Amino acid sequence: MIINTCSGAMSFAKDLENESAQFYQNLSQRLVKDKDIFLSFVKENGEYIMQIERAYYGVITDAIEGCFAFNIDTEEYAIRMDLAEKANYSEALAKAIEIEEKIIKFYSDAAEQSKSLMADVPRAFKMVAKKRNNRYSILKSLLSQ
Amino acid sequence: MAILEESIKEVMELKNYINGEWVESKSDQIWDVFNPATRKLLARVPMSTKNEVMAAIKAAQEAFPEWRRTTPLARARCLFRLKELLEKNFEQLSRVQTMEHGKTIDESRGETRRGIEMVEVGTGIPSLMMGYNLEDIATGIDEYVIYQPLGVFGHIAPFNFPFMVPLWYSPFALATGNTFIVKPSPRDPISQVKLAELVDEAGFPPGVYNLVHGGAEVAQILMEHPDIKGITFVGTTSIGKEVYRKCGETCKRAIVQVSAKNFLLVMPDADIDATIAALLTSFFGNTGQRCLSGANLVIVGKEDGFYRNFLNRFLEATSKIRVGYGLDENIQMGPMQSVDGKERVIKYIETGMKEGAKIILDGRKPTITGDYPDTCFVNPTIFENVTPDMRIGKEEIFGPLASVMRAEDLDEAINMANNSNFGNAASIFTSNGKAAREFQYRVECGNIGINIGIVAPMAFFPFSGMKDSFFGVLHGQGRDAIRFFTESKVVIQRWF
């Protein structure tokens, strides 16, 4: 599906955050050793939603290109966020890394597409992409341990 | 993509809000309010009787002395409470607008945000309403100016921004110590009912803010009544002239913001991608039903290649616009607000064809996303080879129709814009600062955009307008509004 509207992009971002939060919630129960890290990711996801919504609701006006700011093909960011029952530690982390790559790509692409149109929203997207890059590094280091 | 939940669940029987009470009208003239996308009945609105309008005027008049004595700080606090309530109800208010007007949810949220910004500016009234002074205009004599409220103001609202437009005025009127009566458009009055509910909850004293439903007869009473000190009106030029004349006859202040035919110039050095997105918003946002919408697209330059390439890009992007119910988050353009509106657009399309313009995108047989009746829907339409003397090139259409013109150079394009009777907004898309300055300097319009498709001034700037797009002296919003809603009093003092 192609998303062009800001409202659509916001909802898609929220879905990604909620689904990935659920993924990390499950991970925290499966990989108890790193439980605190995964639960902190869940909390961060909630904060990202709040920050993105704050940017959107604060800046949206009838004058900017709210209905024409994006050209997002959701298929490009589609990823299953469930974990195979028998997945071991490395496989679970590899899945998390794969999820983060997709989500970072979404935020980066969406920010780039709308940078000259939507004011604060691409900035919020960029910020989330940056923070998720930190998370990506944490996951990578866990995998290499 | 999901369709958002509707915020109006049952048919509403709308009441007037007079003297802090919700009062049922005794009128037997009732209009139906429909959702233009689904055609579901949303509400029944009364055409209030003369007695009901008089009761509102009396309540506002009686509330005035106490309200003007209320300190600016206390008045501002009422507005702060209103602002909090508006934020709390942001989404519900936005969905009501989409349901009764038809605009997309992004557009409705944008309208809600703009409305709240007016309230925010009003909260600054202790600073904004300050006068000024000079000591020793002669030895031992000082002079100062103070600003005082006048009394009761009335607002006659349009249908195209059912939530926001009344807020161009009411926060400024109330903050400066005046009392206020709003007459919403009977086509989409629910947003104003929701707003009045929040005004009530915010604790404004009874009679300070009143809402009376109705049509032209209610407006007439407001315009003629001697206790109304001023009228603000947004609508068409023909009715606006009548409003301005009536206000003159009864010595009222007036802000009359009316029709438009806005020119958007695209220079060969424009950033094409960003310009196309801005043009789509300008021509087809709010389904073209706004006085700041683009109407005439002038592609500037002698080169056929640029003209053809740009037009093709615009056509391609326009033809992809998804039309449907605005509560579907992926919809980019909603229906016209009314059947009349759709018929008007279709008549203009037929007129354009008869006048010899070339139709390159015909919106008369709408493609709609979702299963909705096509009663109010029309798709985006583009004409090329339009000239400024054609009716589609010079009259306000107020719908999603773009008339494409061509000019050899900037000079010719500016002259085309300046020959229009209207002077609401004009924009240029260019990366050349000199061309932009020349445009800003010469074009005869009140709101100028440079690489901006919709030149909507922020709440702290005046919403300007010229020629047949505005009648009055002071504009809505910003410092102009503060001056409009206050009388200046000069004091010269000497103490022996």
Interface residues (C-beta under 8 A of the other chain):
Chain A: M1 I3 N4 T5 C6 S7 G8 S11 Y57 G58 V59 I60 T61 D62 A63 I64 E65 G66 C67 F68 A69 S116 L117
Chain B: M1 A2 F90 T104 I105 D106 E107 R109 G110 E111 R113 R114 F161 M164 D271 A274 A277 A278 L280 T281 G285 N286 R290 L292 A317 R322 E329 N330 I331 Q332 M333 I452 G453 I454 V455 A456
